[in-house]
Amino acid sequence: MPHITIEYSDNLHNLDESWVLLQVNKALMGLGIFMDADIKTRIHGLRSYRMGVAAAESGDHAFVAATVELLSGREFTVQEHLGQVLLKVLERTCLQAEGPQTQISVHVREIQSELYFKSVSKRS
């Protein structure tokens, strides 16, 4: 844990997904609260989406939406700080000077530890 899912509208044409993922993971490691192999980040460009009514017709608006899932038990201030750090990273890596107006959001949510199941295989 954590698991981070980033979705973005595909009108952010020059978004370097690999670089965004690396910068997110580096920022999370910099917090000093996660082990490297426990950070799992994924990113998806969305071809089918709609923003409002007028904005969707003009293509002048874009979005980046990140969801962070954490096991329950972390203090509110830790969750809040993580969300703020992630928002800053996404602003730095996803906003395009010549691109569309872009809304960036981060949602931090807890997963009940008792309902999270994980298996790790060992190398032979």
HUZI-V95142 format. One record per run of one state. SS is the DSSP state (~ for helix, > for strand, _ for the rest). FROM is the first residue (numbers start at 1). TO is the last residue. Records with the same first field share a line. If there is no record, write none. Layout:
# HUZI-V95142
SS->FROM-TO / FROM-TO
This chain:
# HUZI-V95142
_->1-2 / 10-16 / 31-35 / 39-39 / 47-53 / 59-60 / 72-75 / 95-100 / 112-112 / 116-124
>->3-9 / 40-46 / 61-71 / 101-111
~->17-30 / 36-38 / 54-58 / 76-94 / 113-115
